Amino acid sequence: MRVITDPWGWWIEPFVDNPAMRDALWAVLLTAACTSLVGTWVVLRGMSFLGDALAHGVLPGLAIAFVVGVDPTIGALVAALVMVGGVNVVRSASPLPDDVSIGILFVGFLALAVVIMSTQSASYTGDLNRFLFGSITGVDRSDLTRQAVITAITIVGVVVLHRALLAGTFDERQARLLGLRPRLAHFALLALLALAIVGSFGTVGNLLVFAFLVAPPATATLLVHRVPAIMIVAVTIGALGGTIGLLISYHHATAAGATMALTSVVGFFGVLVARSVVDLAGQRRSLRRS
C-alpha cells in the first residue's frame, strides 16, 4: 500500500506537483472550518433534520438562477434565506411539531426545484451537476475568495452569538431572562447555516454538504464535551477527513465530494466503535475490582 510504503508520493506529492490539488486543499480546509463551526450547533441543538431540509431548500434558487441566467450562488442564497424565514414563520404560527412543519417546507421546496429543473435544456446539466455534487478540483480563486469570506463571517458569527446560543441550547427560558434573545439568535444561526451551505457548493456540492455539517461535530461530541473544544476538534476532524477523502479520490479516481463525505461518516463510526470498546473495557475493569 503506497499510503504506508510511499508516504511522500501518496500524502505530499499530489499537492506539490498539482496546483489544482493545492487549491482543492484550501477549499477543503475552508469548508471544514465553516461547516464544522455551524454544524456544532446543528448537532447540539438537535437541528439535523432542519439542516438537511435547508440544504435541499436552496435547490429552487439554483434552478431559477439557471433559468434567468444569474449567478447560481445568488439564487441559492436567496432561496436559503426564504427557507429560513419560512421555517421561522411556520414554527411560530403552526401548532404542529417542528419536524412536521420543516418536513412540509422541505418537500415543497424540493418539489418546486424538480419542477423547475425539468424544464431546463440539456445544456445546463453539467453546470447544475457541479452544484449538486461538487467539483472540488475545479475551484478557482474566486471560489476560494468567496469561501474565505463566508468562513470569516461564520467565525465572527459563532463568536458573537456564542453566549446566546449556549444559553438557548440548554435553557431557553433562562436565556430570555438574561436578555439574550434566543429566538433572534436562532434565526441568526439559521442564516449562518444557509451561508455555510451555499459556500460549500463548489467543494462537496449541495447533496453532500449535510455530511460535512453533521459528521465531524457528531464525532467531536464523542471525544470532548465543552462547546469550544467540540468546535476545535470538529474542525480538525473535518479538515483531516476531507483531506484524506481528497487524496483517496485523487489516487483512485473516485468522485471527490462523495469520497470526502464518506470518509467523514466512516470516521464517525470508527470513533464510535473505539469509544464503545474503551467503555466496555472500563466496565470490565470496574467489575473485576469490585
ZAMARFI-743041 format. One record per atom (N, C-alpha, C, O, CB): x, y, z. Coordinates in steps of 0.02 Angstrom, whole numbers, plus 50000, padded with zeros to 5 digits. Glycine has a CB too. Layout:
<sites>
XYZ ...
</sites>
This chain:
<sites>
500424994050000 500005000050000 500445006250000 500865007250044 499525000050061 500335010549950 500755016549943 500675021350001 501135025050018 500595020049878 500075021150032 499965025750088 500465024650144 500605029150183 499255024950115 500735018450149 501235016750200 501925016250170 502405018850198 501055010150235 501985012950113 502645011750083 502935017950049 503545018550044 502615006050034 502515022250026 502745028349992 502365034450019 501965037349982 502665027749915 502485036350082 502095041750112 502165048450076 501685052150070 502295042650184 502765049950051 502865056250015 502445056349951 502095061149937 503605057249998 502485050849913 502115050549850 501365050449859 501005052949816 502325044449812 501125047649914 500405047149924 500115053349958 499595055849937 500245040949965 500465055750010 500185061150050 500385068150026 499965072750028 500395060350121 500995069150004 501265075849992 501305077649918 501125083149898 501945076350023 501555072949878 501695074449808 501105077149768 501195081649727 501945068249774 500485074649779 499925077549741 499845085049751 499655088549704 499285074049761 499995087549811 499915094649824 500525098649800 500465104549785 499815095749899 501095095449796 501705098849772 501695099549696 501875104849670 502335094949794 501485094349662 501535094249589 500915096849553 500945098349493 501675087249566 500355097349588 499725098949555 499405105249585 499155104849641 499235092949560 499425110949550 499115117049577 498365116349591 498115119249639 499215122849527 498015112449550 497305111349562 497185107849628 496695109349663 496995107349504 497625103249646 497555099849710 497695104549769 497395103949822 498025093749713 498165109149759 498295114049812 497685118449824 497495119849881 498905118349795 497375120749770 496765124649777 496215120449809 495835122849851 496535127349708 496175114149789 495675109749818 495785108849893 495305108549931 495675102949782 496415108449913 496575107649984 496345113750024 496045113050077 497325106549994 496475119749997 496245125750030 495485125750035 495195127750086 496485132049992 495155123649982 494415123349982 494165118550036 493675119950070 494155121249914 494505112750043 494315107850094 494385110850164 493935110150205 494745101550089 494945114250177 495075117050243 494565122450260 494305122750316 495785119950247 494415126850212 493925132150224 493225129250234 492855131450278 493915137050165 493055124250193 492395121150200 492325117550267 491805118050300 492275116150143 492855114150288 492835110650352 492745115550410 492355114150456 493475106550362 493095121150407 493035126150460 492335128950463 492025129450516 493545131750451 492075130850405 491425134050401 490865129350423 490465131050466 491285136350330 490845123350395 490305118750410 490355115850480 489835114650512 490305113150359 490955114750505 491025111750571 490825116650626 490525114650676 491745109450582 490985123050618 490795128050668 490045128650673 489765128550728 491115134750651 489715129250616 488985129650616 488685122950635 488195122550672 488715131950548 488985117550609 488725110950621 488745108850694 488335104750716 489105105950582 489205111750733 489225110350805 488555112150837 488285108250877 489795114150839 488295117950820 487645120050848 487075116050818 486575114750852 487535127550837 487135114050756 486625109850725 486555103250763 486005100950776 486795108450650 487125100350781 487115094050819 486875095050890 486455091350914 487815090850819 487145100050924 486985101150995 486255103151005 485955101451056 487435106451024 485975106650956 485275109050963 484775104250930 484175105850927 485215115950932 485005098550905 484555093750875 484225096250812 483635095050800 484035091750924 484615099750770 484355102850709 484565099150646 484565102050592 484585110050705 484735092850652 484995089150595 484485088850538 484665089850479 485195082150615 483855087450554 483345087050502 483245093950469 483155094450409 482675084550531 483265099150510 483205105950483 483795107450437 483705110550384 483165111050539 484395105450457 484985106550415 484925103050348 485095105850296 485605104250451 484685096850350 484585093150287 484055096450244 484145097050183 484385085850302 483505098650275 482975102050237 483225108450206 483055110050149 482375103450283 483625112150244 483875118550218 484365117350161 484385121050113 484215122550274 484775112050167 485245110450114 484885109150048 485125111049994 485675104450133 484315105850052 483925104449991 483465110249973 483245110849916 483515098050000 483325114550022 482875120150009 483175125349963 482805129549937 482695123350074 483825125349954 484135130249909 484075128249836 484235132249792 484865131249928 483855122149822 483835119749753 483385123949708 483575125049650 483605112549753 482795126149731 482405130449686 482775136849666 482715139049609 481745132349719 483155139649712 483545145649695 484065144149642 484175148249597 483875148349757 484375138349647 484865136249596 484525135649528 484775138149477 485195129649615 483955132249528 483605131049465 483375137549433 483455138549373 483005126349476 483085142049473 482855148449447 483435152549421 483385155949370 482475152449501 484005152249456 484595155949433 484825153549364 485015157549322 485175155149483 484795147049352 484965144449287 484475146749233 484665148149176 484985136749288 483835147249252 483325149349205 483425156649183 483405158149123 482625148549236 483545161049231 483595168249216 484315170349198 484425175949176 483345172349274 484795165849208 485475167349189 485865171649237 486295175449215 485475170549124 485735171049303 486125174749352 486585169949389 486545163849379 485655178449402 487005172649432 487475168549470 487085163649514 486675165749555 487935173049514 487195157049506 486825152149546 486915153149621 486475151449661 487045145149527 487495155749641 487605156849713 487105161849741 486855161049796 488315159349725 486955167149701 486465172049724 485775168849730 485425169949779 486445178049675 485585164949680 484945161549683 484895156849742 484375156549776 484825157749619 485435153149755 485425148549812 485375152149878 485025149949923 486055144149811 485735157749884 485715161549947 485025164449959 484785164350016 486245167149945 484715167149907 484035169849915 483555164349936 483145165349981 483805173149848 483595158549903 483155152949920 483275150649992 482805148950027 483265147149871 483915150550013 484075148450081 483765153250132 483485151050182 484825148050091 483815159750118 483535164650165 482775164250166 482465165050219 483755171650145 482465162950107 481735161950105 481545155850146 481055155950182 481495161250032 481945150550140 481815144450179 481875145850254 481465143550293 482295138850158 482385149650273 482485151350343 481885155250369 481625153850423 483135155450352 481665160250330 481085164150350 480465159850355 480065160550401 480965169850302 480375155350306 479795150950307 479785146350367 479265145250397 479765146950244 480365143650385 480415139350444 480215143050507 479845140350548 481125136550451 480445149250514 480275153150574 479545155050576 479235155050629 480705159350578 479265156850517 478555158650515 478115152650533 477665153150575 478365161350446 478255146950501 477865140950514 477945138650587 477475136450619 478055135250466 478555139250612 478695137250680 478295141450730 478065138850781 479445137850696 478215147850715 477855152450760 477095151850753 476735152450802 478075159550747 476865150750691 476145151150679 475795144350681 475185144150691 476025154250612 476155138950673 475835132450669 475855128850736 476355129150771 476175128150615 475305125350753 475305121350815 475645114650806 475725110850853 474595120350839 475845113150744 476155106750730 476855106350758 477175111450769 476175105450655 477105100250772 477805099550793 478285102250741 478125102550682 477965092150807 478875104350763 479365107350718 479545102750660 479605105150603 479985109050756 479625096250673 479845091850619 479315091250564 479485090350506 480015084950647 478675091650582 478145091350532 478155097650489 478105097250428 477455090450566 478215103350521 478235109650484 478835110050438 478775112050380 478245115550532 479405108050463 480015108050423 479945103150365 480155104650308 480625106250466 479655097250379 479565092250326 479125094750269 479265093250211 479265086050355 478605098550286 478165101250234 478535106150190 478485105950129 477545104650266 478915110650221 479315115350182 479845111750140 479965113550083 479645120550229 480155106750170 480665102850136 480385099850072 480675100550018 480935097250182 479815096450078 479505093250020 479295098449968 479375097449908 478915088950041 479005103949992 478775109049946 479345112149906 479285112949845 478425114449984 479895113849939 480465116849905 480795111749857 480985113549801 480985119349955 480845105549880 481155100449837 480725099149775 480985098349720 481255093849877 480065098749784 479615097649728 479655103549679 479655102549618 478895096749752 479675109649705 479735115449662 480385115149621 480385116749562 479715121949703 480925113049653 481565112549618 481525107449561 481765108749506 482125110749666 481215101749575 481165096549523 480745099049465 480915097849407 480855090149553 480195102549479 479765105149426 480165110049383 480135109749321 479145108649455 480525114649414 480915119649377 481465116249336 481575117849278 481205124849424 481825111549368 482375108149333 482125104149274 482485103249224 482745103549382 481515101649278 481255097549223 481135101649160 481055098849106 480615094149244 481125108249166 481025112449108 481675114649075 481675117949023 480625118549127 482245112749106 482885115049080 483115111049020 482945105149013 483415114649135 483495114248976 483795110848919 484415106948942 484685108348995 483985115748863 484615102248903 485185097948922 485835101848928 486305099348960 485275092348873 485875107648900 486505111548902 486675113748972 487255115548985 486455117548857 486205113849018 486345116049085 486555110349131 486775111549187 485735119549113 486485104349108 486575098649152 487255098449185 487305097149245 486465092249115 487785099649147 488455099249175 488565104249231 488835102549283 488965100249122 488365110649219 488445115649271 488035114049333 488265114849389 488245122449244 487425111649321 486995110049378 487285104249418 487235104349479 486285108349354 487565099449385 487875093849421 488435096149467 488535093249520 488135088749371 488795101349446 489335103749489 489065106349555 489355105149607 489725109249453 488495109849552 488205112449614 487875107049655 487835107649716 487715117949598 487625101949623 487305096449659 487805091849692 487715089749749 486855092549613 488355090249657 488825085249681 489525087949695 489955084349720 488875079649631 489645094349678 490295097249691 490805095749637 490745090849600 490545094949756 491305100049633 491865098949587 492475102349618 492695107649595 491705101749515 492735099149669 493245102449709 493895103549670 494255108349684 493395098349771 494035099349622 494645100349582 494555105849530 495025107649495 494855093949548 493935108349525 493805113749477 493725120549509 493545125349476 493195112149438 493865121049575 493795127549608 494335132349582 494895130249567 493845126849685 494165138649578 494645143749557 494735148849613 494465147949668 494425147249491 495105154149599 495255159149650 494625162749675 494565164349734 495745164249624 494155163849630 493535167149651 493135162749698 492825165149746 493105169049590 493135156149685 492805151449731 493125151549800 492785151649851 492815144349702 493795151549801 494155151649864 494035158149902 493965158149963 494895150549853 494025163649865 493905170149897 493215170249928 493135172449985 493975175849846 492705167949891 492025167849918 491985163349979 491675165150029 491535165349864 492305157549976 492295152950033 492655155950093 492435155050150 492595146250015 493205159450081 493585162650135 493165168050169 493165168650231 494235165650109 492795172050130 492365177250157 491805174050199 491665176450254 492065181650101 491495168850173 490955165550209 491215162350274 490885162650326 490625160150165 491815159450271 492115156450331 492265161850383 492145160750442 492755152650313 492515167650361 492645173150407 492005175550440 491985176850500 492995178950370 491475176250400 490825178350428 490575173250479 490305174950531 490305179250372 490675166850463 490465161450508 490835161850574 490535161150627 490575154650476 491485162850571 491895163150632 491655169050676 491555168250736 492645163950615 491575174850645 491345180750682 490645179350711 490515181050769 491325186950636 490215176250671 489535174850694 489505170250754 489145171650802 489145171950638 489885164750752 489855160050808 490165162950871 489975161150927 490205153450790 490655167450862 490955170750921 490455175550952 490355175651013 491605174450901 490145179750910 489675184750935 489055181350966 488805183651017 489455189450878 488825175950936 488205172750958 488325167351011 487845164351035 487855169650900 488955166151029 489115160351071 488705160251136 488405155151152 489855160351088 488695165751172 488355165851237 487605164651229 487305160851267 488475172451273 487305168051179 486585167251169 486405160151146 485915157251169 486335172251119 486815157351101 486685150651077 486785145451132 486405140651137 487125149051018 487305146451173 487445141751227 486875141651277 486635136351297 488105143551261 486655147551298 486105147951347 485465145351317 485095141651350 486015155151372 485315147151255 484705144951223 484685137551209 484145134551206 484605148651159 485265134451199 485285127251185 485075123151246 484725118151239 485985125251164 485285125251305 485175121251365 484595123751408 484305119951446 485805121051406 484425130251402 483865132851441 483625139351409 483865144751425 484075134151515 483145138651362 482915144551325 482565149551371 482615155651361 482435142451270 482225147151422 481885151751469 482385155951506 482295161951515 481445147851518 482925152751529 483435156551565 483775161551518 483955167051539 483955151751594 483865159651455 484165164251406 483735170451398 483995176051393 484255160751339 483065169551397 482625175351391 482675179751453 482675185851448 481905173151381 482725176651511 482775180551573 483425184551575 483455189951605 482745175951634 483945181951543 484585185451540 484605190851485 485105194351477 485155180451530 484055191351447 484025196351394 484435194551333 484665198951297 484255202851419 484535188051321 484965185851265 484585184851200 484895183451148 485315179451284 483925185451201 483505184951140 483655178451101 483925178751046 483625191051095 483485172751130 483655166351098 483335165251030 483625161950987 483455160651144 482735167951018 482415167050953 482795170750899 482875168250843 481685169450955 483015176750915 483425180550866 484085176950853 484315176750797 483555187750891 484375174150906 485005170450898 484885164250855 485315162450814 485285168450967 484315161050864 484145155150823 484075157050750 484315153450706 483505151850848 483745162650736 483675164950667 484355166550637 484485164850580 483225171150664 484795169750677 485475171350652 485865164950638 486245164550590 485845175650704 485765159850680 486095153450668 485855150350603 486255147550565 485965148550727 485215150850589 484955148150526 485255151950467 485395148850415 484185148750525 485345158450474 485655162350420 486375160050410 486605159550352 485635169950436 486745158750464 487435156250458 487435149350426 487875147750386 487775156150527 486945145250444 486885138650415 486765139150340 487065135350301 486315134650449 486335143750320 486205144850249 486845146950212 486985144550158 485655150050239 487225151450242 487855153650212 488345147850205 488665147150153 488175159250254 488395143750257 488855138050255 488675133250199 489115130650165 488855134350322 488025132050190 487795127550137 487945130450069 488205126950025 487045126250145 487785136850059 487905139949995 488655140149979 488855139049922 487625147149994 489065141450029 489785141850018 490105135150002 490685134949980 490105144750077 489755129650014 490055123050005 489875119849938 490065114149925 489835118450060 489505123449896 489315120649831 489915118249791 489915112749764 488915125749791 490425122549786 490985120949742 491415115149766 491785112249726 491415126849735 491365113449831 491785108149857 491425101449860 491595096849823 492035110049926 490925100949904 490585094549912 489905094349879 489615088949873 490505092949985 489655100049856 489015100149823 488425100449871 488495099049930 488945094049780 487855102449844 487255103249885 487025096849917 486805096849975 486705106249844 487055091349881 486775085049905 487205081649958 486965077249994 486675080349848 487845083649964 488295080250011 488535084650068 488885082350112 488885077649973 488345091050067 488585095650119 488335093650188 488655095150238 488375102750103 487765090250190 487485088150255 487975083750294 488005084050355 486825084450244 488355079650258 488855075350292 489385079550326 489605077850381 489175070550241 489605084950295 490105089350325 489815093250383 490175094850431 490375094150273 489175094850380 488855098650435 488775094450498 488835096950553 488185101250413 488655088050489 488465083850547 489005079050569 489125078350629 487845079950530 489345075650523 489805070350542 490385072750585 490495069750639 490075067050480 490775077950566 491335079950610 491115082450679 491415080350728 491715085450576 490585086750684 490375088650752 490105082750793 490235082350853 489845093950748 489745078250761 489495072350797 490075068050822 490045065450878 489035068150751 490585067350781 491185063650802 491525067150860 491755063850908 491675062750744 491565073750857 491895077550910 491525076850977 491845076751029 491935084950890 490865076450975 490485075751038 490615069151072 490495068451132 489745076551025 490865064251035 491045057851065 491715058251101 491875053951142 491075052451012 492105063451087 492785063951113 492855069351167 493225068351215 493255065451058 492495074851160 492545080451208 491845082851224 491355080851192 492985086251180 491795087251275 491125089251298 491025096851299 490455099051290 491005086451367 491525100751310 491445107951310 491355110551239 491685108151193 492045111451343 490905115451230 490725117751163 491335120351124 491425118451066 490205123151167 491755124651153 492345126951115 492795121151093 493055121151038 492745131951156 492875116251138 493285110451121 492965106451065 493315103851021 493405106051182 492295105751067 491945102151014 492065105450947 492185102050897 491195101751029 492035112150946 492145115750884 492845114650857 492935113350797 492025123250895 493345115150900 494045114350879 494155107250853 494455106350800 494525115850937 493915102350890 494005095350869 493615093950805 493855090250762 493785090550925 493015096850799 492605095650739 492955098550677 492965095350625 491915098850748 493225104550683 493585107550626 494185103150607 494315102050548 493825114750644 494555100750658 495135096450645 494925089950611 495235087850562 495495094850711 494395086850636 494155080650606 493905081750536 494035077850491 493605077550650 493535087250526 493275088850459 493825090050409 493795087650353 492815094850462 494345093750431 494905095150386 495295088750370 495485087550313 495365100350418 495405084650421 495775078350411 495385073550367 495665070650320 495935075050478 494745072750382 494335068150342 494265070550270 494295066550223 493645067450372 494175077150261 494125079850194 494765078950155 494745077350095 493945087150197 495335080050187 495985079250153 496105072050134 496325070650078 496555081750198 495965067450180 496055060350164 495585058250107 495795054650062 495915055950227 494965060550110 494495059050056 494725061849989 494645058649937 493815061650073 495005067949991 495255071049930 495825066949900 495865065949839 495495078249944 496275064549943 496845060549919 496615053749892 496865051349842 497345059649976 496135050749927 495865044349902 495555045349833 495665041349788 495345041549951 495185050749826 494875052349761 495405053349707 495325051049650 494435058449767 495945056749725 496475058249677 496825051849654 496935050949594 496985063049708 496985047449701 497375041449684 496945035949652 497205031849615 497705038749746 496295035949667 495875030449643 495325032749595 494895028849576 495555026849702 495345039149576 494885041849526 494155040849545 493745038849503 495015038749458 493985042249607 493285041949630 493005049049634 493375053949629 493235038349699 492355049549642 492035056049649 492275059449713 492205056749767 491255055449649 492555065449705 492895068649762 492405070349818 492535068649876 493235075049738 491845073649802 491375075649854 491105069749892 491075069749953 490815079549824 490895064549856 490625058649888 491155055049930 491005052449984 490335053849836 491765054749905 492305051449942 492455055150007 492555051950059 492935050849900 492475061750005 492605065650065 492035064850116 492155064150175 492695073050048 491415064950091 490835064050136 490855057050167 490725056350227 490185065150097 491005052050126 491025045150152 491585044350203 491495040850253 491125040250095 492145047550192 492705047250240 492495050150307 492665047350359 493315050850213 492135055650306 491895058750368 491425054150406 491455053650467 491565065450354 490975050950369 490485046450400 490835040250428 490685038050484 489945044450350 491305037450390 491685031650414 492085033450476 492145029450523 492165028950358 492355039550477 492725041850536 492285041950598 492495040050652 493015048750524 491655044250590 491195044350646 491085037350675 491125036350735 490525047350625 490955032550630 490825025750654 491455022650683 491415018650730 490555021350597 492045024450656 492665021950685 492755024350757 492935020350801 493255024150643 492635030750768 492695033550836 492165030550882 492295029050940 492635041250835 491555029650855 491025026650895 491195019650918 491085017850976 490365026650856 491465015650872 491655008750890 492225008850941 492215005150989 491855004750827 492725013150929 493295013550975 493065015651045 493295012951095 493815018550948 492615020551048 492375022751113 491985017251148 492035016351209 491935029051106 491585013451110 491205007951139 491665002651168 491534999951221 490735004851087 492205001251131 492684996351156 493024998751219 493104994951267 493214994951102 493225005151220 493545007951280 493065007951339 493265006151395 493785015151266 492435009851328 491945009851383 491825002851409 491765001751469 491285012851359 491784997951363 491674991051384 492264988451424 492174985051474 491554986551323 492864990151402 493464988051440 493464991251509 493654987951557 494104989951401 493264997551513 493235000951578 492734997651625 492854996951685 493075008251570 492164995751597 491654992451638 491904985751664 491764983851721 491014991451597 492264982051622 492524975551643 493044976351698 493064972451745 492834971751584 493464981451692 493964982651745 493614984451811 493834982351864 494454988251724 493084988451807 492714990451866 492404984351899 492394983851961 492184995651849 492134979751859 491824973751887 492344969351921 492214966351973 491454969751831 492944968851891 493464964751921 493694967551988 493824963752035 494064964151874 493734974151993 493954977352055 493434976452111 493604975752170 494084984852044 492784976552089 492264975752139 492164968452159 491734966852200 491604978652112 
</sites>
